[in-house]
Amino acid sequence: MKEITYRNIMEKIKVSYGTFPPQQQKIANFILTHYPKIAFLTATQLGEAVGVSQPTVVRFCQFLGFSGYSEFTEILQKRVRHELTTTERFSLSLSETEKTLMYPQRILFQEIRKLRELAENFPVKIFNEAVYEIIKSEKIFVIGMRGSASLAQYFSYFLRKVKRPVYNLSHGGTVEYDIIMEMTSNDLAVVIAFPRYPRETIEISKLIKDKGGKILAITDNSESPLFPLASKVLLTPISFTTLFDSYSAPLCLLNMLVTEVGRKDSETSQKLLEDYEAMAQKTGVFYKAPGVKNHEDIKQKNDEKKGF
């Protein structure tokens, strides 16, 4: 089945407009002129805005090729995510309609839905290939700017516990280009980017590709500018909560990558973890309660409190 895109929707509405009954023409007019707002309306609210019933709205979406209204709004949200500035998103979030929609539980349920979406569409084959690439590569360069910087830092920090060396590039600037110039064909760049894709991330990725380097991209869809630049692509959904995007699903995917690298290359991982724990104990990296010598002592004290 052909993927339905924003452009497909608008073209189909324009081509079919003359065949629509009056009520559906009202919906079509509203979509063509107010689609950013529709991305955040329920089917009932859209019906009230144009003066039609909720079932009429759902039937219109089904005519366009969607299973229902929520699938239709997801396409619009993707489009809005690419187009709107943060200021424009904030204005939408303060609209009267959005005030009734944006409450903490709704955001939480969105996150759960995206995690479920990741699980249901999990790319097992590409994921396993990505794990193998990380293990066999000599050096790993993790790249993520702006909103993706925290993801890159998280992934780099934990990957270093099971794989070395790992370099994190998330600050931007010309120094990052100098580091990338050290890449060879035996290395791997893990590049993380989501809308609105930072220009510098894309430019660095182009440089890596021109050098003949390998790129594992972590991004949201096949229209991402990273897609044609990467050797392998792991797609993960992100939540669009109007003001900022939320990265629960990408974070989960990165965590799975680290865990699987550790499991598949257990001998190397065990040695690195032992070295890390020895360093942490010697330098006092982590807080210790008075009288507690190590992790086992903490566990024993906790067990005593629980009555075990």
SULTAQUI-V392923 format. One record per backbone hydrogen bond with DSSP energy under -1.0 kcal/mol. CO is the residue of the C=O (numbers start at 1). NH is the residue of the N-H. E is the energy in kcal/mol with one decimal. If there is no record, write none. Layout:
BEGIN
co nh e
CO NH E
CO NH E
END
This chain:
BEGIN
co nh e
5 9 -2.2
6 10 -2.3
7 11 -2.4
8 12 -2.6
9 13 -2.5
10 14 -2.2
11 15 -2.7
12 16 -2.3
16 19 -1.8
17 20 -1.3
21 25 -2.0
22 26 -1.6
23 27 -1.4
24 28 -2.6
25 29 -2.6
26 30 -2.0
27 31 -2.4
28 32 -2.4
29 33 -1.3
30 34 -2.5
34 38 -1.7
35 39 -1.4
37 40 -2.0
38 41 -1.7
42 46 -2.3
43 47 -2.3
44 48 -2.3
45 49 -2.1
46 50 -1.7
47 51 -1.5
47 52 -2.6
53 57 -1.5
54 58 -2.1
55 59 -2.6
56 60 -1.9
57 61 -1.9
58 62 -2.1
59 63 -2.0
60 64 -1.4
61 66 -2.1
62 65 -1.2
68 72 -1.2
69 73 -2.3
70 74 -1.5
71 75 -1.1
72 76 -1.4
73 77 -2.6
74 78 -1.9
75 79 -1.8
76 80 -2.7
77 81 -2.5
78 82 -1.2
79 83 -1.6
80 84 -2.7
85 89 -2.3
86 90 -2.3
87 91 -2.1
88 92 -2.0
89 93 -2.3
90 94 -1.1
92 95 -1.4
95 99 -2.0
98 102 -2.9
101 103 -1.3
103 107 -1.5
104 108 -2.3
105 109 -2.7
106 110 -2.0
107 111 -2.0
108 112 -2.2
109 113 -2.3
110 114 -2.2
111 115 -2.3
112 116 -2.3
113 117 -2.3
114 118 -2.2
115 119 -2.1
116 120 -2.7
117 121 -1.7
119 122 -1.0
122 124 -1.8
123 127 -2.8
124 128 -2.5
125 129 -2.1
126 130 -2.4
127 131 -2.3
128 132 -2.1
129 133 -2.3
130 134 -2.2
131 135 -2.2
132 136 -2.5
133 137 -1.6
139 188 -2.3
140 167 -3.2
141 190 -2.7
142 169 -3.2
143 192 -3.1
145 148 -2.3
146 149 -2.0
148 152 -2.3
149 153 -2.5
150 154 -2.3
151 155 -2.6
152 156 -2.5
153 157 -2.4
154 158 -2.1
155 159 -2.5
156 160 -1.9
159 162 -1.8
159 163 -1.7
165 140 -2.0
167 142 -3.4
169 144 -1.9
174 178 -1.5
175 179 -1.9
176 180 -2.2
177 181 -1.7
179 182 -1.6
180 183 -2.2
184 187 -1.7
186 138 -2.6
188 141 -2.7
189 216 -3.2
190 143 -2.9
191 218 -2.9
198 202 -1.5
199 203 -2.5
200 204 -2.5
201 205 -1.9
202 206 -2.2
203 207 -2.0
204 208 -2.3
205 209 -2.4
206 210 -2.6
207 211 -1.7
208 213 -2.9
209 212 -1.5
214 189 -2.4
215 231 -2.1
215 232 -2.0
216 191 -2.2
217 234 -3.1
218 193 -2.0
219 236 -2.2
221 224 -1.8
224 227 -1.4
226 229 -1.2
226 230 -1.2
232 217 -2.8
234 219 -1.7
239 246 -2.5
241 243 -2.1
244 241 -1.3
246 239 -2.0
247 251 -2.2
248 252 -2.1
249 253 -2.3
250 254 -2.5
251 255 -2.1
252 256 -2.1
253 257 -2.0
254 258 -2.2
255 259 -2.4
256 260 -2.5
257 261 -2.4
258 262 -2.3
259 263 -2.0
260 264 -2.9
261 265 -2.1
265 269 -2.3
266 270 -2.7
267 271 -1.8
268 272 -2.4
269 273 -2.7
270 274 -2.2
271 275 -2.3
272 276 -2.3
273 277 -2.6
274 278 -2.2
275 279 -2.2
276 280 -2.8
277 281 -2.3
278 282 -2.2
279 283 -2.5
280 284 -1.1
280 285 -1.7
289 292 -2.3
294 298 -1.8
295 299 -2.4
296 300 -2.4
297 301 -2.4
298 302 -2.4
299 303 -2.4
300 304 -2.1
301 305 -1.9
302 306 -1.7
303 308 -2.8
END
